[in-house]
Amino acid sequence: MGLVVIDEGFRFNRFAISFGLLVGFPVALAVSWILSKCFADIVSADGIHGHSFWGLRRSVRWQDIKEVRPFRLLHLKYLRLYSKQDQTVTWIGLHRARREEFRSAIQRLAPSDNPILRYISHANQFSATNAAQARRC
């Protein structure tokens, strides 16, 4: 693209920009909606359902959560839940529209000694010490 600008010079193409806005924006919204439905995390009385690093559906029961580690990727926050049973990692995204609802569901359904409760705060943010730990990961 840089070579085209050098060769041809920069020209403002109204048709290309209009087409990009009229077609690209709705397509991006549709893809975002589909991805949010396909990769939804579910909290239940049995445990929490998330995904593997590769996007495969994975669940872990509350009593099987051995360790929880925070992770940040481009300001997107995740919790990695390590299972006692099979040593797998379940990823839970904390960047969601209904943060408060998600947080309260975890606080209501998780046992009081569950490690996930240390990482769920009122604003669904990591504390200062957890943020430092997340940067080291």
C-alpha positions as CSV (number, residue, x, y, z in Angstrom):
1,M,0.0,0.0,0.0
2,G,2.9,2.3,0.8
3,L,4.3,1.8,-2.7
4,V,0.9,2.7,-4.3
5,V,0.9,6.0,-2.4
6,I,4.5,6.7,-3.4
7,D,3.8,5.8,-7.1
8,E,0.3,7.2,-7.5
9,G,0.2,9.9,-4.9
10,F,-2.4,10.3,-2.2
11,R,-5.9,10.8,-3.5
12,F,-9.0,11.0,-1.4
13,N,-11.5,8.5,-2.9
14,R,-15.0,9.3,-1.7
15,F,-16.5,6.2,-3.2
16,A,-14.0,3.9,-1.4
17,I,-14.5,5.6,1.9
18,S,-18.3,5.6,1.5
19,F,-18.3,1.9,0.5
20,G,-16.0,1.0,3.5
21,L,-18.3,2.8,5.9
22,L,-21.6,1.5,4.4
23,V,-20.4,-2.1,4.0
24,G,-17.5,-2.5,6.4
25,F,-19.2,-1.1,9.5
26,P,-22.3,-3.4,9.4
27,V,-20.1,-6.4,8.6
28,A,-17.8,-5.7,11.6
29,L,-20.9,-5.3,13.8
30,A,-22.3,-8.6,12.6
31,V,-19.0,-10.5,13.1
32,S,-18.6,-9.0,16.6
33,W,-22.1,-10.1,17.6
34,I,-21.5,-13.6,16.2
35,L,-18.2,-13.9,18.1
36,S,-19.8,-12.7,21.3
37,K,-22.5,-15.4,21.1
38,C,-20.0,-18.1,20.1
39,F,-17.5,-17.3,22.9
40,A,-19.9,-16.5,25.7
41,D,-18.7,-17.5,29.2
42,I,-21.4,-19.1,31.4
43,V,-21.6,-19.2,35.2
44,S,-23.7,-22.0,36.7
45,A,-24.1,-23.7,40.1
46,D,-21.8,-26.5,38.9
47,G,-18.9,-24.3,37.7
48,I,-17.9,-21.9,35.0
49,H,-17.8,-22.5,31.2
50,G,-15.2,-20.7,29.2
51,H,-12.7,-21.5,26.5
52,S,-9.2,-22.9,25.9
53,F,-6.5,-20.7,24.5
54,W,-7.5,-22.0,21.1
55,G,-11.2,-21.1,21.5
56,L,-12.4,-24.6,22.3
57,R,-15.3,-24.8,24.7
58,R,-14.1,-25.8,28.2
59,S,-15.6,-25.9,31.6
60,V,-14.3,-26.3,35.2
61,R,-16.3,-27.2,38.3
62,W,-16.0,-24.8,41.2
63,Q,-14.3,-27.4,43.5
64,D,-11.8,-28.2,40.7
65,I,-10.4,-24.7,40.4
66,K,-6.8,-25.0,41.8
67,E,-5.4,-21.7,40.8
68,V,-6.5,-18.5,39.1
69,R,-4.1,-16.2,37.3
70,P,-4.9,-12.9,35.6
71,F,-3.7,-12.1,32.1
72,R,-3.9,-8.9,30.0
73,L,-3.7,-8.8,26.2
74,L,-4.0,-5.3,24.6
75,H,-5.9,-4.0,27.7
76,L,-8.3,-6.9,27.5
77,K,-8.5,-8.7,30.8
78,Y,-8.8,-12.5,31.3
79,L,-8.6,-14.9,34.1
80,R,-6.9,-18.3,33.6
81,L,-8.5,-21.0,35.7
82,Y,-6.3,-24.0,36.3
83,S,-8.1,-27.3,37.0
84,K,-7.0,-29.8,39.7
85,Q,-8.5,-32.7,37.7
86,D,-6.8,-32.6,34.3
87,Q,-4.3,-29.7,34.5
88,T,-6.2,-27.8,31.8
89,V,-6.6,-24.0,31.6
90,T,-10.0,-22.4,31.1
91,W,-9.9,-18.7,29.9
92,I,-12.6,-16.3,31.1
93,G,-12.8,-12.9,29.6
94,L,-13.4,-10.0,31.9
95,H,-14.1,-7.5,29.2
96,R,-17.9,-7.7,28.9
97,A,-20.9,-5.4,28.7
98,R,-22.6,-6.8,31.8
99,R,-19.6,-6.8,34.2
100,E,-21.6,-6.2,37.3
101,E,-24.0,-9.0,36.5
102,F,-21.2,-11.4,35.8
103,R,-19.3,-10.5,39.0
104,S,-22.4,-10.9,41.1
105,A,-23.2,-14.3,39.6
106,I,-19.7,-15.5,40.4
107,Q,-19.9,-14.2,44.0
108,R,-23.3,-15.8,44.4
109,L,-22.4,-19.2,43.0
110,A,-18.7,-19.8,43.8
111,P,-17.9,-21.4,47.2
112,S,-16.5,-18.9,49.7
113,D,-13.0,-20.4,49.6
114,N,-12.7,-20.4,45.8
115,P,-9.6,-18.7,44.4
116,I,-11.6,-16.9,41.7
117,L,-13.2,-14.7,44.3
118,R,-9.9,-12.9,45.0
119,Y,-9.8,-11.6,41.4
120,I,-13.4,-10.4,41.1
121,S,-13.7,-6.9,42.5
122,H,-16.5,-4.3,42.5
123,A,-15.3,-2.7,39.2
124,N,-14.3,-6.1,37.7
125,Q,-10.7,-4.8,37.7
126,F,-7.5,-6.3,39.0
127,S,-6.1,-4.8,42.1
128,A,-2.7,-3.2,41.9
129,T,-0.8,-6.3,43.1
130,N,-2.7,-8.5,40.6
131,A,-2.0,-6.1,37.8
132,A,1.7,-6.3,38.5
133,Q,1.4,-10.1,38.5
134,A,-0.5,-10.0,35.2
135,R,2.2,-7.9,33.5
136,R,4.8,-10.5,34.5
137,C,2.9,-13.4,32.9
